[in-house]
Amino acid sequence: MKVRESDMPEEGLWKSFFSPDVILKKLGLTGKMHDAVDFGCGYGTFTIPAAKRIQGTLHGFDVEPDMIEASQRFVELQDLGNVRLYLRDFMADGTGLPDASVDYAMLFNILHAEDPVGLLSEAFRILHDGGTAGIMHWNYDPETPRGPPMNIRPRPEQCAHWAESAGFIISRRHIKLPPYHYGIVARKGKRQ
Ligand SMILES: C[S@@+](CC[C@H](N)C(=O)[O-])C[C@H]1O[C@@H](n2cnc3c(N)ncnc32)[C@H](O)[C@@H]1O
């Protein structure tokens, strides 16, 4: 099922809200990482710069054919050979990726989902031990120019709590990502 309130505005407007390279760096996506996953790739705002940073494959998922097409256009324009895009409902069907198979999971502007812990649990499942989840969302502030309605918009401490419920250890609880966002870095702890 498509996450509530997850329609995208016009592409230029959406992209004007972010500095993707700065955000990815602050959220711990490093050039040493191999495979990564983008849950809800949208216009590829983060998919494309993330693919350029990592050494392996960037798996981007979206339930909207238009979003997959938009991302695919940028993949082709930039001649990227390490992006796989999937038209798939990850809330209903998961990612289909194997357990413990990726280094990084991107959960950007998506945790206002009906079942955030279920989504985070899927990210946890596919991450290697020691892998990282980067969470970003709109500030809990009704003045932001977009973002989910306040009654379903999560605060950073709520996202951190959900991540802990899914098994993650929180490394960074509240990173400011101006002008409109915050971030959290969560790790899948090594099993003893
Ligand atoms: C608010 S947008 C965020 C896009 C991107 N993460 C970003 O921050 O630029 C959420 C995206 O998730 C996609 N989406 C919503 N529910 C989904 C689901 N159940 N499975 C796959 N994609 C989904 C939407 O189509 C949309 O492109």
The ligand as an ORCA input file, in Angstrom:
! r2SCAN-3c Opt
* xyz 0 1
  C       7.723     11.854     -0.082
  S       8.437     10.904     -1.377
  C      10.179     10.906     -0.904
  C      11.089     10.523     -2.044
  C      12.577     10.458     -1.702
  N      12.820      9.519     -0.629
  C      13.093     11.817     -1.363
  O      13.211     12.108     -0.161
  O      13.371     12.594     -2.290
  C       7.978      9.238     -0.984
  C       8.148      8.272     -2.134
  O       7.844      6.957     -1.667
  C       7.056      6.305     -2.632
  N       6.249      5.284     -1.943
  C       5.190      5.508     -1.125
  N       4.715      4.348     -0.669
  C       5.463      3.358     -1.228
  C       5.425      1.939     -1.133
  N       4.498      1.321     -0.398
  N       6.340      1.218     -1.850
  C       7.260      1.862     -2.619
  N       7.341      3.211     -2.729
  C       6.465      3.956     -2.036
  C       6.214      7.414     -3.248
  O       5.717      7.059     -4.513
  C       7.210      8.572     -3.295
  O       7.928      8.608     -4.503
*
